[in-house]
Amino acid sequence: MKTLDVIAAILLVIGGLNWGLVGFFGFNLVTAIFGSLPVLERLVYCVVGLAALYQAVQWKKIQQRWK
């Protein structure tokens, strides 16, 4: 499960950096990379969203695993 915790955390950092770029510079990195493949772009957003949901639901268990 620790591997899944790390993957989810990495995806959240990527998502956060992308939103920072959108907020500060109006530049969406995911669109820049996958703009010609909107299905893949949407998949990236879904996976990042699932990572956030996983982190939110498993927060206490994650803390216990990493002690």
Secondary structure, DSSP 8 states (H G I E B T S, - for coil): -HHHHHHHHHHHHHHHHHHHHHHHHS--HHHHHHTT-HHHHHHHHHHHHHHHHHHHHTHHHHHHHT-
